[in-house]
Amino acid sequence: MNSDQAEPLVGPDDTAPGIPALGFMIGEWELDYTVMQHGSTTHAICGTGSIRRLFDTAYVTFDYQMRQRETREKIGEAHAIIAWDKKAGRYRYFWFESSGTFLQANGRLSDDHTLALEWQGVNCRQIFRRVNADAMYLEMQCSDEDLILRVDFTRVTDAGQIR
């Protein structure tokens, strides 16, 4: 199946395609970045992220800030919107970065807890994968840039209560 043909998508209950199936992503998160490029690895970046439903369950937004781990200086932020394109049977991902960069991706669920995205105009693939109720990760591979980015998400909790 080529990338223009959407694979039918159903949610975990086999009847709820679309945004409700992304419930595993919703929350407030601490972010820990691992960047591997051209044979070197760095863990110098951390951050925070918030993934929320917008207009009830019509969209999901993802807002995050990246910081230098040692100085806590903000080095970037981004905003993303995930929409379910019912007609095409796939997710649309719109990403806006504080640098002015704007990119789009198309995606689908590869299982109940993995959102797989193909970026348009760049040779990159990305997944969001749930590890457990309090952890997930984002992994992005860009072969043209010899880049692998992994962001580990840890759910922020208050006195044992998930926000």
N, C-alpha and C positions, 0 to 999 in steps of 0.2 A: 504494500500500500504506500503510495507516495504521500508527501507531506500536504498536498492539496486535497487529499481525500481524508475526511475526518473519520476516525474510528468511533462507532457509537459509544456513548458514555452513559453509564448509570452510576448512581451513588451507592453508598454502602448498603442501602435497603433495596436496591435494584429498582427503585421507582423515582428517585429524586436526583436527576442529573443537575449539574450546574453548581451554583454557588453553595447550596447547603452541603455538598460533598466536601467542601474545603474547610469545614468546621474544625478539623484537626490543627489548622494554622492559626486560628483566632487566639489572640492573647497579647500580653506584654512580655517582651523578651530581652535578655542580656545576650549580646552577640560576641563571639570570639572568632576572629578571622585567621585563617592560614592561607598564605599566598605562596604558590610554588610557580616560579617562572625562570626559565633558562637555567635550570639546575640548582637554583637556590631557593630556600624556604625562609619565610619570615612570619613571625607571630606578633608583630609590632602594633597591630590594630585591634581595637575592641569597639563596642558600641552598644546602642540600645535600639530596639525596634518595637513597633506597635502594629499589629495586624487586626483590623476591625471590619465588621460588616457595615455597609453603607446602604441607606434606604432599605432597612430591614435586611433582606437577603438578596438584593439586586446586584450588589457589587461587593468586592473586598478591597480595602486599601491597605497598603504597606508603607509605613513611614519609618525611616531610620536615620541615625546619625552615626558616623564613624569618628573615632578619636584615636590619637596616638596613645598607646598603652601607658608609656612612662609619664608623659606630661599631661595627659587627659585633654590636650588641645584638640578642638574639633577640626577635622580635615575634610569633611564632606557630609552631605546628607542627600537623601533622595525620597521620592514619593512614587508609589506605583499604584495602579488601579488594575484589578483583575475583573473581567466581565465574562459572562457566559453568553456565547453566541449560539442561541438555540437553533437557528436556521442552519448554521454550519456544523453544529455539534462539537464545538471546541471552545476552549478558553482563549480570550484575548488578553494579553498582558501589555500594559503601557507603562513605561518607566521613564521618569524625569529626574535628572540629577542636578545638583546645585551648580555644577560646572556649565550647565546649559545643554548637556547631552540628553537626547531623547531617543529611545529605542522601542521597538515593538517585538512581541513574540506571540506565537500561537502554541497552545498546549492541550494536553489531555491528561486524564488520570491513567497511570499505568497499573495502578492497583488502588485499593481503598485509601491508602495513605501516602501516595506519591504523585505529585504534580510534575509532569515532564514538559519542558518548554523548548521550542526551537526559535532562536532569534532570527529576525529578518535583517538581511543586509550584512550580517557578520557570521562567521563560521563558529558559532557557539551553541552549546547545549547546556541546559540548566535543569536541575530538579530541586524540589522541596520534598523532603522525606521525613515523615514522623518516625521517631525512634521509640518514644513512649509518651504518656500524657504530659510530661514536663520537658520533653526534649525533641528537637527536630534539627535537620541541617539542610543547608542549601549548598549544592555543589555545582560549579560552573566550569565547563571545559571549553577552551578556545584554542583549537589546534594551530591555527595560523599564528597565534601569538605565543605558542608554547606556554600557555597559562592554565593553571588549575586553581580555582578559588574555592575554598570551603569555609562556610560560616556555620558554626555550631550555635544553635539557639537553645537557651535554658530559660524556662518559664520563670518569671518574676513572681515571688510569693510573699505574702504578708502573714506572719504568724501561722504558717501552715495553710493559709487559704489562697487559692488561686484567684487572681484578680480577673 
